[in-house]
């Protein structure tokens, strides 16, 4: 049976801090069953910081539109308008 290793200080999968007595990462669930990794599989890729999407901007320097559940706010407005129009049409048919 392999020797039980303590968890690393930081999760190589998601970057969250891991308590010393933890059996799994509190953020992503990586655990000792699959083996604690000391480094992320992405560590050797030498990606620029912009690749992580934390500092997204358009070519002109403006930030992208705010998102709700992964969709830009204006798509929610379009969806609401379509639902209202459909509801009005359905009410018109019921008269």
N, CA, C and O atoms as a GROMACS GRO file, in nm:
protein
  380
    1UNK      N    1   0.085  -0.117   0.000
    1UNK     CA    2   0.000   0.000   0.000
    1UNK      C    3   0.089   0.123   0.000
    1UNK      O    4   0.182   0.132   0.080
    2UNK      N    5   0.062   0.220  -0.089
    2UNK     CA    6   0.147   0.338  -0.095
    2UNK      C    7   0.134   0.421   0.032
    2UNK      O    8   0.029   0.425   0.097
    3UNK      N    9   0.243   0.486   0.066
    3UNK     CA   10   0.246   0.571   0.185
    3UNK      C   11   0.158   0.693   0.164
    3UNK      O   12   0.160   0.756   0.058
    4UNK      N   13   0.080   0.727   0.269
    4UNK     CA   14  -0.009   0.842   0.261
    4UNK      C   15   0.073   0.969   0.272
    4UNK      O   16   0.142   0.992   0.372
    5UNK      N   17   0.065   1.052   0.168
    5UNK     CA   18   0.139   1.178   0.166
    5UNK      C   19   0.049   1.290   0.215
    5UNK      O   20  -0.071   1.287   0.190
    6UNK      N   21   0.106   1.388   0.283
    6UNK     CA   22   0.024   1.502   0.323
    6UNK      C   23  -0.010   1.586   0.200
    6UNK      O   24   0.062   1.583   0.100
    7UNK      N   25  -0.119   1.660   0.208
    7UNK     CA   26  -0.156   1.742   0.093
    7UNK      C   27  -0.058   1.857   0.074
    7UNK      O   28   0.006   1.901   0.170
    8UNK      N   29  -0.046   1.906  -0.048
    8UNK     CA   30   0.040   2.023  -0.070
    8UNK      C   31  -0.027   2.146  -0.009
    8UNK      O   32  -0.145   2.142   0.025
    9UNK      N   33   0.048   2.254   0.006
    9UNK     CA   34  -0.008   2.376   0.064
    9UNK      C   35  -0.110   2.441  -0.030
    9UNK      O   36  -0.204   2.506   0.014
   10UNK      N   37  -0.089   2.423  -0.160
   10UNK     CA   38  -0.178   2.481  -0.261
   10UNK      C   39  -0.218   2.373  -0.360
   10UNK      O   40  -0.135   2.293  -0.402
   11UNK      N   41  -0.346   2.371  -0.396
   11UNK     CA   42  -0.395   2.271  -0.491
   11UNK      C   43  -0.338   2.298  -0.630
   11UNK      O   44  -0.348   2.409  -0.682
   12UNK      N   45  -0.279   2.195  -0.688
   12UNK     CA   46  -0.222   2.211  -0.822
   12UNK      C   47  -0.332   2.216  -0.927
   12UNK      O   48  -0.308   2.260  -1.040
   13UNK      N   49  -0.451   2.173  -0.892
   13UNK     CA   50  -0.560   2.172  -0.988
   13UNK      C   51  -0.628   2.308  -0.998
   13UNK      O   52  -0.652   2.356  -1.109
   14UNK      N   53  -0.660   2.372  -0.881
   14UNK     CA   54  -0.734   2.497  -0.885
   14UNK      C   55  -0.663   2.614  -0.817
   14UNK      O   56  -0.706   2.728  -0.832
   15UNK      N   57  -0.556   2.588  -0.741
   15UNK     CA   58  -0.482   2.696  -0.678
   15UNK      C   59  -0.530   2.735  -0.540
   15UNK      O   60  -0.476   2.828  -0.481
   16UNK      N   61  -0.631   2.667  -0.487
   16UNK     CA   62  -0.684   2.701  -0.354
   16UNK      C   63  -0.588   2.654  -0.245
   16UNK      O   64  -0.514   2.557  -0.264
   17UNK      N   65  -0.591   2.722  -0.132
   17UNK     CA   66  -0.512   2.681  -0.016
   17UNK      C   67  -0.576   2.556   0.044
   17UNK      O   68  -0.698   2.547   0.057
   18UNK      N   69  -0.492   2.458   0.081
   18UNK     CA   70  -0.540   2.333   0.137
   18UNK      C   71  -0.495   2.323   0.282
   18UNK      O   72  -0.375   2.334   0.310
   19UNK      N   73  -0.588   2.301   0.376
   19UNK     CA   74  -0.549   2.283   0.516
   19UNK      C   75  -0.461   2.160   0.532
   19UNK      O   76  -0.474   2.065   0.454
   20UNK      N   77  -0.374   2.159   0.630
   20UNK     CA   78  -0.279   2.049   0.651
   20UNK      C   79  -0.347   1.915   0.673
   20UNK      O   80  -0.294   1.814   0.627
   21UNK      N   81  -0.461   1.910   0.740
   21UNK     CA   82  -0.526   1.782   0.770
   21UNK      C   83  -0.633   1.744   0.668
   21UNK      O   84  -0.709   1.650   0.691
   22UNK      N   85  -0.641   1.815   0.557
   22UNK     CA   86  -0.745   1.791   0.457
   22UNK      C   87  -0.721   1.660   0.383
   22UNK      O   88  -0.607   1.619   0.360
   23UNK      N   89  -0.830   1.596   0.346
   23UNK     CA   90  -0.821   1.478   0.262
   23UNK      C   91  -0.859   1.508   0.118
   23UNK      O   92  -0.842   1.424   0.029
   24UNK      N   93  -0.911   1.630   0.095
   24UNK     CA   94  -0.947   1.673  -0.040
   24UNK      C   95  -0.940   1.825  -0.046
   24UNK      O   96  -0.948   1.893   0.057
   25UNK      N   97  -0.925   1.878  -0.165
   25UNK     CA   98  -0.924   2.023  -0.184
   25UNK      C   99  -1.063   2.078  -0.153
   25UNK      O  100  -1.162   2.026  -0.206
   26UNK      N  101  -1.074   2.181  -0.069
   26UNK     CA  102  -1.206   2.234  -0.037
   26UNK      C  103  -1.274   2.304  -0.154
   26UNK      O  104  -1.396   2.325  -0.150
   27UNK      N  105  -1.200   2.339  -0.258
   27UNK     CA  106  -1.259   2.410  -0.372
   27UNK      C  107  -1.299   2.316  -0.486
   27UNK      O  108  -1.413   2.321  -0.532
   28UNK      N  109  -1.206   2.231  -0.531
   28UNK     CA  110  -1.234   2.151  -0.651
   28UNK      C  111  -1.250   2.002  -0.624
   28UNK      O  112  -1.295   1.928  -0.712
   29UNK      N  113  -1.214   1.956  -0.504
   29UNK     CA  114  -1.233   1.816  -0.470
   29UNK      C  115  -1.117   1.724  -0.505
   29UNK      O  116  -1.127   1.603  -0.483
   30UNK      N  117  -1.007   1.777  -0.560
   30UNK     CA  118  -0.891   1.691  -0.586
   30UNK      C  119  -0.851   1.628  -0.453
   30UNK      O  120  -0.851   1.696  -0.350
   31UNK      N  121  -0.816   1.499  -0.454
   31UNK     CA  122  -0.789   1.432  -0.327
   31UNK      C  123  -0.672   1.338  -0.334
   31UNK      O  124  -0.606   1.324  -0.437
   32UNK      N  125  -0.648   1.271  -0.221
   32UNK     CA  126  -0.534   1.182  -0.211
   32UNK      C  127  -0.554   1.053  -0.289
   32UNK      O  128  -0.456   0.986  -0.322
   33UNK      N  129  -0.678   1.015  -0.319
   33UNK     CA  130  -0.702   0.892  -0.396
   33UNK      C  131  -0.641   0.902  -0.535
   33UNK      O  132  -0.585   0.805  -0.586
   34UNK      N  133  -0.653   1.018  -0.595
   34UNK     CA  134  -0.594   1.033  -0.729
   34UNK      C  135  -0.450   1.077  -0.720
   34UNK      O  136  -0.380   1.084  -0.821
   35UNK      N  137  -0.406   1.106  -0.599
   35UNK     CA  138  -0.266   1.145  -0.577
   35UNK      C  139  -0.250   1.295  -0.582
   35UNK      O  140  -0.286   1.360  -0.680
   36UNK      N  141  -0.195   1.350  -0.475
   36UNK     CA  142  -0.169   1.493  -0.472
   36UNK      C  143  -0.057   1.524  -0.570
   36UNK      O  144   0.048   1.460  -0.568
   37UNK      N  145  -0.080   1.620  -0.654
   37UNK     CA  146   0.024   1.661  -0.748
   37UNK      C  147   0.094   1.783  -0.690
   37UNK      O  148   0.030   1.868  -0.629
   38UNK      N  149   0.220   1.791  -0.709
   38UNK     CA  150   0.295   1.905  -0.661
   38UNK      C  151   0.288   2.022  -0.758
   38UNK      O  152   0.313   2.137  -0.720
   39UNK      N  153   0.255   1.993  -0.883
   39UNK     CA  154   0.244   2.100  -0.980
   39UNK      C  155   0.125   2.075  -1.072
   39UNK      O  156   0.080   1.962  -1.089
   40UNK      N  157   0.077   2.181  -1.129
   40UNK     CA  158  -0.038   2.175  -1.218
   40UNK      C  159   0.004   2.118  -1.354
   40UNK      O  160   0.118   2.136  -1.395
   41UNK      N  161  -0.086   2.050  -1.423
   41UNK     CA  162  -0.051   2.003  -1.557
   41UNK      C  163  -0.028   2.119  -1.654
   41UNK      O  164   0.027   2.099  -1.762
   42UNK      N  165  -0.069   2.240  -1.615
   42UNK     CA  166  -0.052   2.356  -1.701
   42UNK      C  167   0.074   2.435  -1.669
   42UNK      O  168   0.102   2.534  -1.736
   43UNK      N  169   0.150   2.393  -1.568
   43UNK     CA  170   0.267   2.470  -1.527
   43UNK      C  171   0.373   2.482  -1.636
   43UNK      O  172   0.439   2.585  -1.645
   44UNK      N  173   0.391   2.381  -1.720
   44UNK     CA  174   0.496   2.383  -1.820
   44UNK      C  175   0.458   2.448  -1.952
   44UNK      O  176   0.538   2.447  -2.045
   45UNK      N  177   0.338   2.504  -1.962
   45UNK     CA  178   0.293   2.559  -2.089
   45UNK      C  179   0.343   2.700  -2.116
   45UNK      O  180   0.339   2.745  -2.230
   46UNK      N  181   0.389   2.770  -2.014
   46UNK     CA  182   0.438   2.908  -2.027
   46UNK      C  183   0.336   2.999  -2.095
   46UNK      O  184   0.369   3.076  -2.185
   47UNK      N  185   0.211   2.988  -2.050
   47UNK     CA  186   0.105   3.073  -2.106
   47UNK      C  187   0.118   3.215  -2.052
   47UNK      O  188   0.156   3.234  -1.936
   48UNK      N  189   0.086   3.316  -2.134
   48UNK     CA  190   0.087   3.453  -2.083
   48UNK      C  191  -0.028   3.472  -1.985
   48UNK      O  192  -0.126   3.398  -1.989
   49UNK      N  193  -0.018   3.571  -1.898
   49UNK     CA  194  -0.122   3.598  -1.800
   49UNK      C  195  -0.256   3.624  -1.865
   49UNK      O  196  -0.360   3.592  -1.806
   50UNK      N  197  -0.258   3.681  -1.985
   50UNK     CA  198  -0.383   3.711  -2.053
   50UNK      C  199  -0.458   3.584  -2.090
   50UNK      O  200  -0.579   3.589  -2.112
   51UNK      N  201  -0.389   3.470  -2.098
   51UNK     CA  202  -0.453   3.346  -2.138
   51UNK      C  203  -0.553   3.297  -2.034
   51UNK      O  204  -0.640   3.216  -2.066
   52UNK      N  205  -0.544   3.343  -1.912
   52UNK     CA  206  -0.632   3.299  -1.805
   52UNK      C  207  -0.762   3.376  -1.804
   52UNK      O  208  -0.853   3.339  -1.729
   53UNK      N  209  -0.776   3.482  -1.882
   53UNK     CA  210  -0.901   3.555  -1.892
   53UNK      C  211  -0.929   3.646  -1.774
   53UNK      O  212  -1.038   3.702  -1.765
   54UNK      N  213  -0.834   3.663  -1.684
   54UNK     CA  214  -0.856   3.749  -1.567
   54UNK      C  215  -0.852   3.896  -1.604
   54UNK      O  216  -0.912   3.980  -1.537
   55UNK      N  217  -0.782   3.928  -1.711
   55UNK     CA  218  -0.763   4.068  -1.751
   55UNK      C  219  -0.814   4.089  -1.892
   55UNK      O  220  -0.747   4.152  -1.975
   56UNK      N  221  -0.934   4.037  -1.920
   56UNK     CA  222  -0.988   4.046  -2.055
   56UNK      C  223  -1.024   4.191  -2.089
   56UNK      O  224  -1.090   4.260  -2.012
   57UNK      N  225  -0.981   4.234  -2.205
   57UNK     CA  226  -1.020   4.363  -2.258
   57UNK      C  227  -1.032   4.350  -2.409
   57UNK      O  228  -0.974   4.260  -2.470
   58UNK      N  229  -1.106   4.440  -2.468
   58UNK     CA  230  -1.115   4.444  -2.614
   58UNK      C  231  -0.989   4.510  -2.670
   58UNK      O  232  -0.907   4.562  -2.594
   59UNK      N  233  -0.974   4.506  -2.800
   59UNK     CA  234  -0.856   4.563  -2.864
   59UNK      C  235  -0.842   4.712  -2.833
   59UNK      O  236  -0.730   4.764  -2.828
   60UNK      N  237  -0.955   4.782  -2.814
   60UNK     CA  238  -0.948   4.925  -2.785
   60UNK      C  239  -0.929   4.954  -2.635
   60UNK      O  240  -0.927   5.070  -2.594
   61UNK      N  241  -0.915   4.850  -2.553
   61UNK     CA  242  -0.889   4.868  -2.411
   61UNK      C  243  -1.012   4.869  -2.323
   61UNK      O  244  -1.000   4.878  -2.201
   62UNK      N  245  -1.130   4.862  -2.382
   62UNK     CA  246  -1.252   4.862  -2.302
   62UNK      C  247  -1.280   4.721  -2.249
   62UNK      O  248  -1.248   4.623  -2.315
   63UNK      N  249  -1.339   4.711  -2.130
   63UNK     CA  250  -1.368   4.578  -2.076
   63UNK      C  251  -1.486   4.516  -2.149
   63UNK      O  252  -1.569   4.587  -2.206
   64UNK      N  253  -1.494   4.383  -2.148
   64UNK     CA  254  -1.608   4.316  -2.212
   64UNK      C  255  -1.735   4.343  -2.132
   64UNK      O  256  -1.726   4.384  -2.016
   65UNK      N  257  -1.852   4.319  -2.190
   65UNK     CA  258  -1.978   4.343  -2.118
   65UNK      C  259  -1.990   4.249  -1.997
   65UNK      O  260  -1.937   4.138  -1.997
   66UNK      N  261  -2.060   4.296  -1.896
   66UNK     CA  262  -2.082   4.214  -1.777
   66UNK      C  263  -2.162   4.090  -1.814
   66UNK      O  264  -2.247   4.095  -1.904
   67UNK      N  265  -2.135   3.979  -1.745
   67UNK     CA  266  -2.203   3.855  -1.776
   67UNK      C  267  -2.283   3.807  -1.656
   67UNK      O  268  -2.243   3.825  -1.541
   68UNK      N  269  -2.398   3.746  -1.685
   68UNK     CA  270  -2.481   3.684  -1.584
   68UNK      C  271  -2.495   3.537  -1.624
   68UNK      O  272  -2.546   3.506  -1.732
   69UNK      N  273  -2.449   3.448  -1.539
   69UNK     CA  274  -2.451   3.304  -1.569
   69UNK      C  275  -2.385   3.273  -1.703
   69UNK      O  276  -2.431   3.185  -1.776
   70UNK      N  277  -2.278   3.343  -1.735
   70UNK     CA  278  -2.202   3.315  -1.856
   70UNK      C  279  -2.251   3.384  -1.982
   70UNK      O  280  -2.188   3.373  -2.087
   71UNK      N  281  -2.363   3.456  -1.975
   71UNK     CA  282  -2.416   3.526  -2.091
   71UNK      C  283  -2.408   3.676  -2.069
   71UNK      O  284  -2.426   3.725  -1.957
   72UNK      N  285  -2.380   3.749  -2.176
   72UNK     CA  286  -2.377   3.895  -2.167
   72UNK      C  287  -2.517   3.944  -2.129
   72UNK      O  288  -2.617   3.883  -2.166
   73UNK      N  289  -2.521   4.053  -2.056
   73UNK     CA  290  -2.648   4.104  -2.004
   73UNK      C  291  -2.749   4.129  -2.114
   73UNK      O  292  -2.868   4.107  -2.093
   74UNK      N  293  -2.706   4.174  -2.232
   74UNK     CA  294  -2.802   4.208  -2.338
   74UNK      C  295  -2.873   4.085  -2.392
   74UNK      O  296  -2.984   4.098  -2.443
   75UNK      N  297  -2.814   3.966  -2.382
   75UNK     CA  298  -2.885   3.845  -2.427
   75UNK      C  299  -2.999   3.812  -2.331
   75UNK      O  300  -3.100   3.757  -2.372
   76UNK      N  301  -2.982   3.847  -2.203
   76UNK     CA  302  -3.091   3.828  -2.108
   76UNK      C  303  -3.207   3.923  -2.141
   76UNK      O  304  -3.324   3.886  -2.130
   77UNK      N  305  -3.173   4.045  -2.181
   77UNK     CA  306  -3.276   4.142  -2.219
   77UNK      C  307  -3.350   4.093  -2.344
   77UNK      O  308  -3.472   4.101  -2.352
   78UNK      N  309  -3.276   4.042  -2.441
   78UNK     CA  310  -3.338   3.989  -2.562
   78UNK      C  311  -3.430   3.872  -2.528
   78UNK      O  312  -3.541   3.863  -2.580
   79UNK      N  313  -3.384   3.781  -2.442
   79UNK     CA  314  -3.465   3.666  -2.403
   79UNK      C  315  -3.592   3.711  -2.332
   79UNK      O  316  -3.700   3.657  -2.357
   80UNK      N  317  -3.582   3.810  -2.244
   80UNK     CA  318  -3.700   3.861  -2.174
   80UNK      C  319  -3.797   3.925  -2.273
   80UNK      O  320  -3.918   3.906  -2.260
   81UNK      N  321  -3.747   3.999  -2.370
   81UNK     CA  322  -3.833   4.063  -2.470
   81UNK      C  323  -3.905   3.958  -2.554
   81UNK      O  324  -4.023   3.973  -2.585
   82UNK      N  325  -3.835   3.853  -2.592
   82UNK     CA  326  -3.897   3.746  -2.671
   82UNK      C  327  -4.005   3.677  -2.590
   82UNK      O  328  -4.113   3.648  -2.642
   83UNK      N  329  -3.977   3.649  -2.462
   83UNK     CA  330  -4.078   3.585  -2.378
   83UNK      C  331  -4.200   3.673  -2.359
   83UNK      O  332  -4.313   3.624  -2.361
   84UNK      N  333  -4.179   3.803  -2.340
   84UNK     CA  334  -4.292   3.895  -2.327
   84UNK      C  335  -4.374   3.901  -2.455
   84UNK      O  336  -4.497   3.902  -2.451
   85UNK      N  337  -4.306   3.904  -2.569
   85UNK     CA  338  -4.376   3.908  -2.697
   85UNK      C  339  -4.456   3.779  -2.718
   85UNK      O  340  -4.570   3.782  -2.763
   86UNK      N  341  -4.395   3.667  -2.685
   86UNK     CA  342  -4.465   3.538  -2.699
   86UNK      C  343  -4.584   3.532  -2.604
   86UNK      O  344  -4.691   3.483  -2.642
   87UNK      N  345  -4.567   3.580  -2.480
   87UNK     CA  346  -4.677   3.583  -2.385
   87UNK      C  347  -4.792   3.670  -2.434
   87UNK      O  348  -4.908   3.632  -2.420
   88UNK      N  349  -4.760   3.786  -2.490
   88UNK     CA  350  -4.864   3.873  -2.546
   88UNK      C  351  -4.937   3.808  -2.661
   88UNK      O  352  -5.059   3.820  -2.673
   89UNK      N  353  -4.862   3.741  -2.746
   89UNK     CA  354  -4.922   3.671  -2.860
   89UNK      C  355  -5.013   3.559  -2.810
   89UNK      O  356  -5.122   3.539  -2.864
   90UNK      N  357  -4.968   3.485  -2.707
   90UNK     CA  358  -5.048   3.375  -2.653
   90UNK      C  359  -5.176   3.429  -2.589
   90UNK      O  360  -5.282   3.368  -2.605
   91UNK      N  361  -5.168   3.539  -2.518
   91UNK     CA  362  -5.288   3.600  -2.458
   91UNK      C  363  -5.385   3.648  -2.566
   91UNK      O  364  -5.507   3.636  -2.550
   92UNK      N  365  -5.332   3.701  -2.674
   92UNK     CA  366  -5.416   3.747  -2.785
   92UNK      C  367  -5.494   3.630  -2.847
   92UNK      O  368  -5.610   3.644  -2.884
   93UNK      N  369  -5.428   3.513  -2.856
   93UNK     CA  370  -5.494   3.396  -2.913
   93UNK      C  371  -5.604   3.342  -2.820
   93UNK      O  372  -5.701   3.284  -2.867
   94UNK      N  373  -5.588   3.361  -2.690
   94UNK     CA  374  -5.686   3.308  -2.594
   94UNK      C  375  -5.812   3.393  -2.586
   94UNK      O  376  -5.913   3.347  -2.532
   95UNK      N  377  -5.812   3.512  -2.638
   95UNK     CA  378  -5.929   3.600  -2.632
   95UNK      C  379  -6.035   3.558  -2.727
   95UNK      O  380  -6.140   3.622  -2.733
   0.00000   0.00000   0.00000
